[in-house]
Amino acid sequence: MIRHIVFFNARKREDVQRIADELKGLGRIPHCAFFEVGLNRRVDRLSGADVDVIVYAEFADEAALEAYKAHPIYQDMITRVQPLRDMRIAADFESTSASA
């Protein structure tokens, strides 16, 4: 299983919820085994203040992740969200643990 985690921060504080709402549309892409979008609770004292929105998704394999990224909805979300965000950090890792 591939776990895909992406962190975003908004250019403007007032766009945080809009970014989250737009990114929820990614959940309509059929290649995900699990998908969710969340807002950073900002409770970690050591870090995390720069992160506003988190996308977490799980994929059966690398091919499913690549199909997700090639989907037209994914491309549309890039167009919608990119102008609203400053930072985007993505990480993908292979996991053998049970699903979230």
C-alpha positions in Angstrom: 0.0 0.0 0.0 1.2 3.5 -0.8 0.3 6.3 1.7 0.2 9.8 0.2 0.3 12.8 2.5 0.3 16.4 1.3 0.6 19.5 3.4 -0.6 23.0 2.2 -0.5 26.4 3.6 -2.7 29.3 2.4 -1.3 32.6 1.1 -4.2 34.3 2.9 -5.8 33.1 6.1 -9.3 33.6 4.6 -8.5 31.0 1.9 -7.8 28.0 4.2 -11.3 26.6 4.2 -11.7 27.2 0.5 -8.5 25.2 -0.1 -9.8 22.4 2.0 -13.2 22.4 0.3 -11.6 22.4 -3.2 -9.2 19.5 -2.2 -12.1 17.4 -1.0 -13.0 17.0 -4.7 -10.0 14.8 -5.1 -12.0 12.2 -3.1 -14.1 11.6 -6.2 -11.1 10.1 -8.1 -11.8 6.3 -8.1 -8.2 5.1 -7.6 -8.0 5.9 -3.9 -8.6 3.1 -1.3 -9.0 5.8 1.4 -9.1 9.6 1.2 -9.6 12.5 3.5 -8.8 16.2 3.9 -8.3 17.8 7.3 -7.4 21.2 8.8 -4.3 21.4 11.0 -5.3 21.6 14.7 -2.0 23.5 15.4 -1.5 21.7 18.8 2.1 20.6 18.2 4.4 22.9 20.2 7.5 22.1 18.1 6.2 22.5 14.5 3.2 22.6 12.3 2.4 26.3 12.4 3.0 26.6 8.7 0.6 23.8 7.7 -3.1 24.7 7.2 -4.5 21.8 5.2 -3.6 18.1 5.0 -4.6 15.6 2.3 -4.2 11.9 3.3 -4.8 9.1 0.8 -4.1 5.4 0.4 -3.5 3.5 -2.8 -3.2 -0.2 -3.5 0.0 0.3 -5.4 2.2 2.8 -7.4 0.0 2.3 -10.5 -3.1 3.4 -8.6 -1.3 6.5 -7.3 -0.1 7.4 -10.8 -3.6 6.9 -12.2 -4.9 9.3 -9.5 -2.4 11.9 -10.4 -3.2 11.6 -14.1 -7.0 11.9 -13.5 -8.6 15.1 -14.9 -10.0 16.0 -11.4 -6.5 16.0 -10.1 -5.4 18.3 -12.8 -8.4 20.6 -12.2 -7.6 20.8 -8.5 -4.0 21.9 -9.3 -5.5 24.8 -11.3 -7.9 25.7 -8.6 -5.7 25.4 -5.5 -2.2 26.5 -6.7 -3.1 30.2 -6.8 -4.4 30.1 -3.2 -1.4 28.3 -1.6 2.1 29.2 -0.7 3.6 25.9 0.2 2.9 22.3 -0.8 4.9 19.4 0.5 4.1 15.9 -0.6 5.4 12.6 0.7 4.6 9.0 -0.5 5.7 5.9 1.3 5.1 2.2 1.1 3.4 0.8 4.1 2.7 -2.8 5.2 0.6 -1.7 8.2 -3.2 -2.0 8.2 -5.2 0.9 6.7 -6.1 3.9 8.8 
